[in-house]
Amino acid sequence: MRITTYAVKLDEDRIGGLVKEKAIDYTETNVIDSPERAAEIFETLFDLSNQAQEYVCLLALDGARRISGAFEVTRGTLTSSLLHPREIFQRAVLAGAASIIIAHNHPSGTLIISEQDRTATKRIKDAGEVMGIPLDDHIICAGGLFTSAM
């Protein structure tokens, strides 16, 4: 199966649209049936545990929990990144997502969930309820391990 990563780019009218960045062959199923499977795919696509700055990534899922799109949403600094519902749901809507899973990394190598992580998770979860695109999980990756911020 192939997983395609996308970016959102502006066209000549300054309207955002999906642009295919790359596609990789993935030997396993693309059905996300566990947090472990999601974390594995985030690591395969974005190598989150080895990034020197914080990345926020998104998996858009269809109604059967298959990946309809994968996105690098933002890049931050060593200790922070922008995790805003607007950027998350723009991509989710363009990918036709029925639900989403987000992930970000902690370059420090610690899996401690910060208050900022909890606040961002709640904001995205609340926005997803309004949009009708639920947040299934928020995964934090560090040092080859992961935890859920939900």
mmCIF file of the C-alpha atoms, coordinates in Angstrom:
data_MODEL
# 
_entry.id   MODEL 
# 
loop_
_atom_site.group_PDB 
_atom_site.id 
_atom_site.type_symbol 
_atom_site.label_atom_id 
_atom_site.label_alt_id 
_atom_site.label_comp_id 
_atom_site.label_asym_id 
_atom_site.label_entity_id 
_atom_site.label_seq_id 
_atom_site.pdbx_PDB_ins_code 
_atom_site.Cartn_x 
_atom_site.Cartn_y 
_atom_site.Cartn_z 
_atom_site.occupancy 
_atom_site.B_iso_or_equiv 
_atom_site.pdbx_formal_charge 
_atom_site.auth_seq_id 
_atom_site.auth_comp_id 
_atom_site.auth_asym_id 
_atom_site.auth_atom_id 
_atom_site.pdbx_PDB_model_num 
ATOM 1   C CA . MET A 1 1   ? 0.000   0.000  0.000  1.00 0.00 ? 1   MET A CA 1 
ATOM 2   C CA . ARG A 1 2   ? 1.124   3.554  -0.639 1.00 0.00 ? 2   ARG A CA 1 
ATOM 3   C CA . ILE A 1 3   ? 0.870   6.440  1.792  1.00 0.00 ? 3   ILE A CA 1 
ATOM 4   C CA . THR A 1 4   ? 0.945   9.893  0.249  1.00 0.00 ? 4   THR A CA 1 
ATOM 5   C CA . THR A 1 5   ? 2.132   12.964 2.112  1.00 0.00 ? 5   THR A CA 1 
ATOM 6   C CA . TYR A 1 6   ? 0.696   16.316 1.091  1.00 0.00 ? 6   TYR A CA 1 
ATOM 7   C CA . ALA A 1 7   ? 1.354   19.993 1.617  1.00 0.00 ? 7   ALA A CA 1 
ATOM 8   C CA . VAL A 1 8   ? -1.120  22.848 1.379  1.00 0.00 ? 8   VAL A CA 1 
ATOM 9   C CA . LYS A 1 9   ? 0.005   25.397 -1.193 1.00 0.00 ? 9   LYS A CA 1 
ATOM 10  C CA . LEU A 1 10  ? -1.656  28.581 -2.425 1.00 0.00 ? 10  LEU A CA 1 
ATOM 11  C CA . ASP A 1 11  ? -2.706  28.795 -6.061 1.00 0.00 ? 11  ASP A CA 1 
ATOM 12  C CA . GLU A 1 12  ? -2.624  31.938 -8.223 1.00 0.00 ? 12  GLU A CA 1 
ATOM 13  C CA . ASP A 1 13  ? -5.831  33.150 -6.530 1.00 0.00 ? 13  ASP A CA 1 
ATOM 14  C CA . ARG A 1 14  ? -4.224  32.624 -3.082 1.00 0.00 ? 14  ARG A CA 1 
ATOM 15  C CA . ILE A 1 15  ? -6.548  29.689 -2.321 1.00 0.00 ? 15  ILE A CA 1 
ATOM 16  C CA . GLY A 1 16  ? -5.068  26.708 -0.512 1.00 0.00 ? 16  GLY A CA 1 
ATOM 17  C CA . GLY A 1 17  ? -5.093  23.300 -2.120 1.00 0.00 ? 17  GLY A CA 1 
ATOM 18  C CA . LEU A 1 18  ? -3.440  19.929 -1.672 1.00 0.00 ? 18  LEU A CA 1 
ATOM 19  C CA . VAL A 1 19  ? -0.139  19.279 -3.380 1.00 0.00 ? 19  VAL A CA 1 
ATOM 20  C CA . LYS A 1 20  ? 1.333   15.787 -3.359 1.00 0.00 ? 20  LYS A CA 1 
ATOM 21  C CA . GLU A 1 21  ? 4.810   15.828 -1.838 1.00 0.00 ? 21  GLU A CA 1 
ATOM 22  C CA . LYS A 1 22  ? 5.809   12.190 -1.840 1.00 0.00 ? 22  LYS A CA 1 
ATOM 23  C CA . ALA A 1 23  ? 4.411   8.696  -1.693 1.00 0.00 ? 23  ALA A CA 1 
ATOM 24  C CA . ILE A 1 24  ? 6.031   5.791  0.073  1.00 0.00 ? 24  ILE A CA 1 
ATOM 25  C CA . ASP A 1 25  ? 5.325   2.108  -0.118 1.00 0.00 ? 25  ASP A CA 1 
ATOM 26  C CA . TYR A 1 26  ? 4.317   0.794  3.257  1.00 0.00 ? 26  TYR A CA 1 
ATOM 27  C CA . THR A 1 27  ? 4.344   -2.945 3.785  1.00 0.00 ? 27  THR A CA 1 
ATOM 28  C CA . GLU A 1 28  ? 1.657   -3.009 6.456  1.00 0.00 ? 28  GLU A CA 1 
ATOM 29  C CA . THR A 1 29  ? -2.007  -2.110 6.188  1.00 0.00 ? 29  THR A CA 1 
ATOM 30  C CA . ASN A 1 30  ? -2.893  1.568  6.245  1.00 0.00 ? 30  ASN A CA 1 
ATOM 31  C CA . VAL A 1 31  ? -5.781  0.970  8.655  1.00 0.00 ? 31  VAL A CA 1 
ATOM 32  C CA . ILE A 1 32  ? -5.032  2.745  11.920 1.00 0.00 ? 32  ILE A CA 1 
ATOM 33  C CA . ASP A 1 33  ? -6.375  0.360  14.539 1.00 0.00 ? 33  ASP A CA 1 
ATOM 34  C CA . SER A 1 34  ? -4.158  1.291  17.491 1.00 0.00 ? 34  SER A CA 1 
ATOM 35  C CA . PRO A 1 35  ? -1.980  4.094  18.870 1.00 0.00 ? 35  PRO A CA 1 
ATOM 36  C CA . GLU A 1 36  ? 1.030   1.840  18.230 1.00 0.00 ? 36  GLU A CA 1 
ATOM 37  C CA . ARG A 1 37  ? 0.190   1.628  14.522 1.00 0.00 ? 37  ARG A CA 1 
ATOM 38  C CA . ALA A 1 38  ? -0.261  5.420  14.314 1.00 0.00 ? 38  ALA A CA 1 
ATOM 39  C CA . ALA A 1 39  ? 3.057   6.072  16.092 1.00 0.00 ? 39  ALA A CA 1 
ATOM 40  C CA . GLU A 1 40  ? 4.803   3.606  13.762 1.00 0.00 ? 40  GLU A CA 1 
ATOM 41  C CA . ILE A 1 41  ? 3.446   5.378  10.687 1.00 0.00 ? 41  ILE A CA 1 
ATOM 42  C CA . PHE A 1 42  ? 4.362   8.828  12.015 1.00 0.00 ? 42  PHE A CA 1 
ATOM 43  C CA . GLU A 1 43  ? 7.918   7.569  12.605 1.00 0.00 ? 43  GLU A CA 1 
ATOM 44  C CA . THR A 1 44  ? 8.106   5.964  9.155  1.00 0.00 ? 44  THR A CA 1 
ATOM 45  C CA . LEU A 1 45  ? 6.843   9.056  7.353  1.00 0.00 ? 45  LEU A CA 1 
ATOM 46  C CA . PHE A 1 46  ? 8.359   11.866 9.395  1.00 0.00 ? 46  PHE A CA 1 
ATOM 47  C CA . ASP A 1 47  ? 11.161  10.338 11.542 1.00 0.00 ? 47  ASP A CA 1 
ATOM 48  C CA . LEU A 1 48  ? 9.850   12.346 14.498 1.00 0.00 ? 48  LEU A CA 1 
ATOM 49  C CA . SER A 1 49  ? 12.121  10.865 17.162 1.00 0.00 ? 49  SER A CA 1 
ATOM 50  C CA . ASN A 1 50  ? 15.228  12.061 15.309 1.00 0.00 ? 50  ASN A CA 1 
ATOM 51  C CA . GLN A 1 51  ? 14.202  15.639 14.524 1.00 0.00 ? 51  GLN A CA 1 
ATOM 52  C CA . ALA A 1 52  ? 16.161  18.463 16.177 1.00 0.00 ? 52  ALA A CA 1 
ATOM 53  C CA . GLN A 1 53  ? 13.123  20.732 16.373 1.00 0.00 ? 53  GLN A CA 1 
ATOM 54  C CA . GLU A 1 54  ? 9.461   20.158 17.155 1.00 0.00 ? 54  GLU A CA 1 
ATOM 55  C CA . TYR A 1 55  ? 7.267   18.963 14.298 1.00 0.00 ? 55  TYR A CA 1 
ATOM 56  C CA . VAL A 1 56  ? 3.480   18.701 14.267 1.00 0.00 ? 56  VAL A CA 1 
ATOM 57  C CA . CYS A 1 57  ? 2.117   16.065 11.887 1.00 0.00 ? 57  CYS A CA 1 
ATOM 58  C CA . LEU A 1 58  ? -1.343  14.860 10.946 1.00 0.00 ? 58  LEU A CA 1 
ATOM 59  C CA . LEU A 1 59  ? -2.915  11.685 9.658  1.00 0.00 ? 59  LEU A CA 1 
ATOM 60  C CA . ALA A 1 60  ? -6.306  12.229 8.032  1.00 0.00 ? 60  ALA A CA 1 
ATOM 61  C CA . LEU A 1 61  ? -8.447  9.089  8.215  1.00 0.00 ? 61  LEU A CA 1 
ATOM 62  C CA . ASP A 1 62  ? -11.461 8.029  6.179  1.00 0.00 ? 62  ASP A CA 1 
ATOM 63  C CA . GLY A 1 63  ? -14.534 6.343  7.656  1.00 0.00 ? 63  GLY A CA 1 
ATOM 64  C CA . ALA A 1 64  ? -12.813 2.937  7.611  1.00 0.00 ? 64  ALA A CA 1 
ATOM 65  C CA . ARG A 1 65  ? -9.804  4.401  9.496  1.00 0.00 ? 65  ARG A CA 1 
ATOM 66  C CA . ARG A 1 66  ? -7.568  4.234  6.409  1.00 0.00 ? 66  ARG A CA 1 
ATOM 67  C CA . ILE A 1 67  ? -5.114  7.063  5.788  1.00 0.00 ? 67  ILE A CA 1 
ATOM 68  C CA . SER A 1 68  ? -6.501  9.559  3.276  1.00 0.00 ? 68  SER A CA 1 
ATOM 69  C CA . GLY A 1 69  ? -3.619  11.990 3.729  1.00 0.00 ? 69  GLY A CA 1 
ATOM 70  C CA . ALA A 1 70  ? -0.503  12.590 5.805  1.00 0.00 ? 70  ALA A CA 1 
ATOM 71  C CA . PHE A 1 71  ? 0.824   16.063 6.529  1.00 0.00 ? 71  PHE A CA 1 
ATOM 72  C CA . GLU A 1 72  ? 3.668   17.867 8.193  1.00 0.00 ? 72  GLU A CA 1 
ATOM 73  C CA . VAL A 1 73  ? 1.640   20.739 9.645  1.00 0.00 ? 73  VAL A CA 1 
ATOM 74  C CA . THR A 1 74  ? 4.299   22.913 11.277 1.00 0.00 ? 74  THR A CA 1 
ATOM 75  C CA . ARG A 1 75  ? 7.927   23.016 12.341 1.00 0.00 ? 75  ARG A CA 1 
ATOM 76  C CA . GLY A 1 76  ? 8.845   24.806 15.509 1.00 0.00 ? 76  GLY A CA 1 
ATOM 77  C CA . THR A 1 77  ? 11.913  25.326 17.617 1.00 0.00 ? 77  THR A CA 1 
ATOM 78  C CA . LEU A 1 78  ? 13.824  23.074 19.953 1.00 0.00 ? 78  LEU A CA 1 
ATOM 79  C CA . THR A 1 79  ? 11.203  23.539 22.679 1.00 0.00 ? 79  THR A CA 1 
ATOM 80  C CA . SER A 1 80  ? 7.933   24.601 21.058 1.00 0.00 ? 80  SER A CA 1 
ATOM 81  C CA . SER A 1 81  ? 5.749   24.465 17.982 1.00 0.00 ? 81  SER A CA 1 
ATOM 82  C CA . LEU A 1 82  ? 2.508   26.019 16.827 1.00 0.00 ? 82  LEU A CA 1 
ATOM 83  C CA . LEU A 1 83  ? -0.354  23.590 17.296 1.00 0.00 ? 83  LEU A CA 1 
ATOM 84  C CA . HIS A 1 84  ? -3.413  25.520 16.145 1.00 0.00 ? 84  HIS A CA 1 
ATOM 85  C CA . PRO A 1 85  ? -6.782  24.027 15.143 1.00 0.00 ? 85  PRO A CA 1 
ATOM 86  C CA . ARG A 1 86  ? -6.965  26.214 12.027 1.00 0.00 ? 86  ARG A CA 1 
ATOM 87  C CA . GLU A 1 87  ? -3.904  24.607 10.425 1.00 0.00 ? 87  GLU A CA 1 
ATOM 88  C CA . ILE A 1 88  ? -4.941  21.119 11.507 1.00 0.00 ? 88  ILE A CA 1 
ATOM 89  C CA . PHE A 1 89  ? -8.510  21.298 10.189 1.00 0.00 ? 89  PHE A CA 1 
ATOM 90  C CA . GLN A 1 90  ? -7.658  23.070 6.938  1.00 0.00 ? 90  GLN A CA 1 
ATOM 91  C CA . ARG A 1 91  ? -5.713  19.966 5.985  1.00 0.00 ? 91  ARG A CA 1 
ATOM 92  C CA . ALA A 1 92  ? -8.294  17.565 7.415  1.00 0.00 ? 92  ALA A CA 1 
ATOM 93  C CA . VAL A 1 93  ? -11.100 19.131 5.370  1.00 0.00 ? 93  VAL A CA 1 
ATOM 94  C CA . LEU A 1 94  ? -9.044  19.178 2.162  1.00 0.00 ? 94  LEU A CA 1 
ATOM 95  C CA . ALA A 1 95  ? -8.214  15.480 2.669  1.00 0.00 ? 95  ALA A CA 1 
ATOM 96  C CA . GLY A 1 96  ? -11.875 14.579 3.284  1.00 0.00 ? 96  GLY A CA 1 
ATOM 97  C CA . ALA A 1 97  ? -11.096 13.281 6.774  1.00 0.00 ? 97  ALA A CA 1 
ATOM 98  C CA . ALA A 1 98  ? -13.705 11.502 8.866  1.00 0.00 ? 98  ALA A CA 1 
ATOM 99  C CA . SER A 1 99  ? -11.330 11.721 11.845 1.00 0.00 ? 99  SER A CA 1 
ATOM 100 C CA . ILE A 1 100 ? -7.740  12.719 12.563 1.00 0.00 ? 100 ILE A CA 1 
ATOM 101 C CA . ILE A 1 101 ? -4.693  11.752 14.583 1.00 0.00 ? 101 ILE A CA 1 
ATOM 102 C CA . ILE A 1 102 ? -2.010  14.305 15.317 1.00 0.00 ? 102 ILE A CA 1 
ATOM 103 C CA . ALA A 1 103 ? 1.511   13.807 16.565 1.00 0.00 ? 103 ALA A CA 1 
ATOM 104 C CA . HIS A 1 104 ? 4.391   15.945 17.616 1.00 0.00 ? 104 HIS A CA 1 
ATOM 105 C CA . ASN A 1 105 ? 7.843   15.222 18.885 1.00 0.00 ? 105 ASN A CA 1 
ATOM 106 C CA . HIS A 1 106 ? 9.852   16.275 21.907 1.00 0.00 ? 106 HIS A CA 1 
ATOM 107 C CA . PRO A 1 107 ? 13.474  16.719 20.759 1.00 0.00 ? 107 PRO A CA 1 
ATOM 108 C CA . SER A 1 108 ? 14.525  16.647 24.423 1.00 0.00 ? 108 SER A CA 1 
ATOM 109 C CA . GLY A 1 109 ? 13.756  12.926 24.411 1.00 0.00 ? 109 GLY A CA 1 
ATOM 110 C CA . THR A 1 110 ? 11.260  13.139 27.259 1.00 0.00 ? 110 THR A CA 1 
ATOM 111 C CA . LEU A 1 111 ? 7.698   11.900 27.001 1.00 0.00 ? 111 LEU A CA 1 
ATOM 112 C CA . ILE A 1 112 ? 6.430   14.194 29.751 1.00 0.00 ? 112 ILE A CA 1 
ATOM 113 C CA . ILE A 1 113 ? 3.135   15.759 28.659 1.00 0.00 ? 113 ILE A CA 1 
ATOM 114 C CA . SER A 1 114 ? 3.317   19.513 29.274 1.00 0.00 ? 114 SER A CA 1 
ATOM 115 C CA . GLU A 1 115 ? 0.455   21.800 30.178 1.00 0.00 ? 115 GLU A CA 1 
ATOM 116 C CA . GLN A 1 116 ? 0.808   23.343 26.708 1.00 0.00 ? 116 GLN A CA 1 
ATOM 117 C CA . ASP A 1 117 ? 0.372   19.865 25.195 1.00 0.00 ? 117 ASP A CA 1 
ATOM 118 C CA . ARG A 1 118 ? -2.798  19.313 27.248 1.00 0.00 ? 118 ARG A CA 1 
ATOM 119 C CA . THR A 1 119 ? -4.221  22.729 26.345 1.00 0.00 ? 119 THR A CA 1 
ATOM 120 C CA . ALA A 1 120 ? -3.520  22.275 22.627 1.00 0.00 ? 120 ALA A CA 1 
ATOM 121 C CA . THR A 1 121 ? -5.048  18.796 22.679 1.00 0.00 ? 121 THR A CA 1 
ATOM 122 C CA . LYS A 1 122 ? -8.230  20.103 24.297 1.00 0.00 ? 122 LYS A CA 1 
ATOM 123 C CA . ARG A 1 123 ? -8.512  22.970 21.790 1.00 0.00 ? 123 ARG A CA 1 
ATOM 124 C CA . ILE A 1 124 ? -8.111  20.619 18.836 1.00 0.00 ? 124 ILE A CA 1 
ATOM 125 C CA . LYS A 1 125 ? -10.497 18.065 20.325 1.00 0.00 ? 125 LYS A CA 1 
ATOM 126 C CA . ASP A 1 126 ? -13.130 20.757 20.934 1.00 0.00 ? 126 ASP A CA 1 
ATOM 127 C CA . ALA A 1 127 ? -12.691 22.171 17.416 1.00 0.00 ? 127 ALA A CA 1 
ATOM 128 C CA . GLY A 1 128 ? -13.009 18.667 15.970 1.00 0.00 ? 128 GLY A CA 1 
ATOM 129 C CA . GLU A 1 129 ? -16.317 18.167 17.734 1.00 0.00 ? 129 GLU A CA 1 
ATOM 130 C CA . VAL A 1 130 ? -17.639 21.392 16.212 1.00 0.00 ? 130 VAL A CA 1 
ATOM 131 C CA . MET A 1 131 ? -16.275 20.488 12.754 1.00 0.00 ? 131 MET A CA 1 
ATOM 132 C CA . GLY A 1 132 ? -17.553 16.903 12.876 1.00 0.00 ? 132 GLY A CA 1 
ATOM 133 C CA . ILE A 1 133 ? -14.000 15.588 12.477 1.00 0.00 ? 133 ILE A CA 1 
ATOM 134 C CA . PRO A 1 134 ? -13.057 14.002 15.797 1.00 0.00 ? 134 PRO A CA 1 
ATOM 135 C CA . LEU A 1 135 ? -9.529  13.913 17.138 1.00 0.00 ? 135 LEU A CA 1 
ATOM 136 C CA . ASP A 1 136 ? -8.850  10.209 17.698 1.00 0.00 ? 136 ASP A CA 1 
ATOM 137 C CA . ASP A 1 137 ? -5.465  10.679 19.357 1.00 0.00 ? 137 ASP A CA 1 
ATOM 138 C CA . HIS A 1 138 ? -2.609  13.081 19.985 1.00 0.00 ? 138 HIS A CA 1 
ATOM 139 C CA . ILE A 1 139 ? 0.659   11.192 20.055 1.00 0.00 ? 139 ILE A CA 1 
ATOM 140 C CA . ILE A 1 140 ? 3.930   12.515 21.439 1.00 0.00 ? 140 ILE A CA 1 
ATOM 141 C CA . CYS A 1 141 ? 7.093   10.867 20.105 1.00 0.00 ? 141 CYS A CA 1 
ATOM 142 C CA . ALA A 1 142 ? 10.520  11.034 21.739 1.00 0.00 ? 142 ALA A CA 1 
ATOM 143 C CA . GLY A 1 143 ? 13.559  8.819  21.672 1.00 0.00 ? 143 GLY A CA 1 
ATOM 144 C CA . GLY A 1 144 ? 11.861  6.071  19.661 1.00 0.00 ? 144 GLY A CA 1 
ATOM 145 C CA . LEU A 1 145 ? 8.993   5.854  22.189 1.00 0.00 ? 145 LEU A CA 1 
ATOM 146 C CA . PHE A 1 146 ? 5.557   7.439  22.274 1.00 0.00 ? 146 PHE A CA 1 
ATOM 147 C CA . THR A 1 147 ? 2.705   8.349  24.585 1.00 0.00 ? 147 THR A CA 1 
ATOM 148 C CA . SER A 1 148 ? -0.795  9.716  24.147 1.00 0.00 ? 148 SER A CA 1 
ATOM 149 C CA . ALA A 1 149 ? -1.681  13.223 25.298 1.00 0.00 ? 149 ALA A CA 1 
ATOM 150 C CA . MET A 1 150 ? -5.375  12.292 25.439 1.00 0.00 ? 150 MET A CA 1 
# 
